[in-house]
């Protein structure tokens, strides 16, 4: 079986679009300013085999996808920027908890970290040109059963 990144990424971006919070949803890490209001982008962070879930015939995999929420930090009122960004993270987490198999495309979103770190969000800042963005970097850990076949 092949790693079907298009399907997994589409499921993650669909949830983001379905929330109705984001003016822009990207299927890649932006190389320029993502715009005003809330934006969301996704890209692959890492891919690792899961020894405890694999066997002699196949290898199961943990695919970590980074999703990042962006909002210009100078959006008025300034006190609402964190409310908007953390509200978006809450909406995303709620969506992934409510569809933790991403429509059946994965075995599970590893919400509680059975095979590594939990789903998580770290907040900070990043800059594009002269604009500073408040960001929340979300790690969405996906578990994919029997992805690769082992053969002697």
ZADO-697062 format. One record per residue (C-alpha): residue number from 0; residue in three letters; x negated, y negated, z. Coordinates in steps of 0.5 Angstrom, whole numbers. Layout:
<nodes>
[node NUM "ala" [X Y Z]]
...
</nodes>
This chain:
<nodes>
[node 0 "unk" [0 0 0]]
[node 1 "unk" [-2 -7 -1]]
[node 2 "unk" [-2 -13 3]]
[node 3 "unk" [4 -17 1]]
[node 4 "unk" [2 -24 3]]
[node 5 "unk" [7 -27 -1]]
[node 6 "unk" [13 -23 2]]
[node 7 "unk" [10 -25 9]]
[node 8 "unk" [9 -32 8]]
[node 9 "unk" [15 -33 4]]
[node 10 "unk" [19 -30 11]]
[node 11 "unk" [15 -35 15]]
[node 12 "unk" [16 -41 11]]
[node 13 "unk" [24 -39 10]]
[node 14 "unk" [25 -40 17]]
[node 15 "unk" [21 -46 18]]
[node 16 "unk" [26 -49 12]]
[node 17 "unk" [32 -46 15]]
[node 18 "unk" [31 -50 21]]
[node 19 "unk" [32 -57 17]]
[node 20 "unk" [27 -60 21]]
[node 21 "unk" [21 -61 16]]
[node 22 "unk" [21 -66 10]]
[node 23 "unk" [16 -62 7]]
[node 24 "unk" [14 -54 8]]
[node 25 "unk" [7 -52 5]]
[node 26 "unk" [5 -45 3]]
[node 27 "unk" [-2 -47 4]]
[node 28 "unk" [-7 -51 9]]
[node 29 "unk" [-6 -59 6]]
[node 30 "unk" [-12 -62 3]]
[node 31 "unk" [-9 -69 4]]
[node 32 "unk" [-4 -72 8]]
[node 33 "unk" [2 -68 9]]
[node 34 "unk" [7 -74 9]]
[node 35 "unk" [11 -78 14]]
[node 36 "unk" [16 -74 19]]
[node 37 "unk" [15 -67 21]]
[node 38 "unk" [11 -62 16]]
[node 39 "unk" [10 -55 16]]
[node 40 "unk" [4 -51 13]]
[node 41 "unk" [2 -44 13]]
[node 42 "unk" [-4 -40 12]]
[node 43 "unk" [-8 -34 14]]
[node 44 "unk" [-12 -34 20]]
[node 45 "unk" [-15 -27 20]]
[node 46 "unk" [-14 -19 18]]
[node 47 "unk" [-16 -14 23]]
[node 48 "unk" [-14 -6 24]]
[node 49 "unk" [-11 -4 30]]
[node 50 "unk" [-14 2 32]]
[node 51 "unk" [-9 4 37]]
[node 52 "unk" [-3 4 32]]
[node 53 "unk" [-7 8 27]]
[node 54 "unk" [-9 15 26]]
[node 55 "unk" [-13 20 21]]
[node 56 "unk" [-8 18 15]]
[node 57 "unk" [-7 11 15]]
[node 58 "unk" [-9 4 18]]
[node 59 "unk" [-4 -1 21]]
[node 60 "unk" [-6 -8 21]]
[node 61 "unk" [-5 -14 25]]
[node 62 "unk" [-5 -20 20]]
[node 63 "unk" [-5 -27 24]]
[node 64 "unk" [-2 -33 20]]
[node 65 "unk" [-3 -40 22]]
[node 66 "unk" [3 -45 22]]
[node 67 "unk" [1 -52 23]]
[node 68 "unk" [6 -57 25]]
[node 69 "unk" [4 -64 23]]
[node 70 "unk" [7 -71 25]]
[node 71 "unk" [4 -78 24]]
[node 72 "unk" [2 -80 31]]
[node 73 "unk" [4 -87 30]]
[node 74 "unk" [11 -86 29]]
[node 75 "unk" [16 -90 33]]
[node 76 "unk" [18 -89 38]]
[node 77 "unk" [11 -86 40]]
[node 78 "unk" [14 -83 46]]
[node 79 "unk" [18 -78 41]]
[node 80 "unk" [12 -76 37]]
[node 81 "unk" [11 -70 42]]
[node 82 "unk" [18 -69 43]]
[node 83 "unk" [19 -68 36]]
[node 84 "unk" [13 -63 35]]
[node 85 "unk" [14 -59 41]]
[node 86 "unk" [22 -59 39]]
[node 87 "unk" [19 -56 32]]
[node 88 "unk" [15 -51 35]]
[node 89 "unk" [21 -49 40]]
[node 90 "unk" [25 -48 34]]
[node 91 "unk" [20 -44 30]]
[node 92 "unk" [19 -39 36]]
[node 93 "unk" [26 -38 37]]
[node 94 "unk" [27 -36 29]]
[node 95 "unk" [21 -31 30]]
[node 96 "unk" [24 -28 36]]
[node 97 "unk" [31 -28 33]]
[node 98 "unk" [28 -24 27]]
[node 99 "unk" [22 -21 30]]
[node 100 "unk" [21 -16 24]]
[node 101 "unk" [22 -22 19]]
[node 102 "unk" [27 -19 15]]
[node 103 "unk" [24 -12 15]]
[node 104 "unk" [18 -14 12]]
[node 105 "unk" [13 -12 18]]
[node 106 "unk" [14 -8 24]]
[node 107 "unk" [14 -14 28]]
[node 108 "unk" [12 -21 30]]
[node 109 "unk" [7 -19 36]]
[node 110 "unk" [11 -24 41]]
[node 111 "unk" [8 -21 47]]
[node 112 "unk" [1 -19 45]]
[node 113 "unk" [1 -12 45]]
[node 114 "unk" [-4 -12 40]]
[node 115 "unk" [-8 -18 41]]
[node 116 "unk" [-6 -25 43]]
[node 117 "unk" [1 -27 44]]
[node 118 "unk" [5 -32 39]]
[node 119 "unk" [2 -39 41]]
[node 120 "unk" [2 -46 40]]
[node 121 "unk" [-4 -51 41]]
[node 122 "unk" [-3 -58 40]]
[node 123 "unk" [-8 -63 38]]
[node 124 "unk" [-10 -68 33]]
[node 125 "unk" [-12 -68 26]]
[node 126 "unk" [-14 -74 21]]
[node 127 "unk" [-13 -75 14]]
[node 128 "unk" [-16 -81 11]]
[node 129 "unk" [-13 -87 15]]
[node 130 "unk" [-8 -83 19]]
[node 131 "unk" [-8 -79 25]]
[node 132 "unk" [-3 -73 26]]
[node 133 "unk" [0 -70 32]]
[node 134 "unk" [-1 -63 30]]
[node 135 "unk" [1 -56 33]]
[node 136 "unk" [-3 -50 31]]
[node 137 "unk" [2 -44 31]]
[node 138 "unk" [-1 -37 31]]
[node 139 "unk" [4 -32 28]]
[node 140 "unk" [1 -25 29]]
[node 141 "unk" [4 -20 25]]
[node 142 "unk" [4 -12 25]]
[node 143 "unk" [4 -8 19]]
[node 144 "unk" [5 -1 20]]
[node 145 "unk" [1 4 15]]
[node 146 "unk" [-2 -1 11]]
[node 147 "unk" [-8 3 8]]
[node 148 "unk" [-9 10 7]]
[node 149 "unk" [-15 14 9]]
[node 150 "unk" [-18 19 5]]
[node 151 "unk" [-25 23 6]]
</nodes>
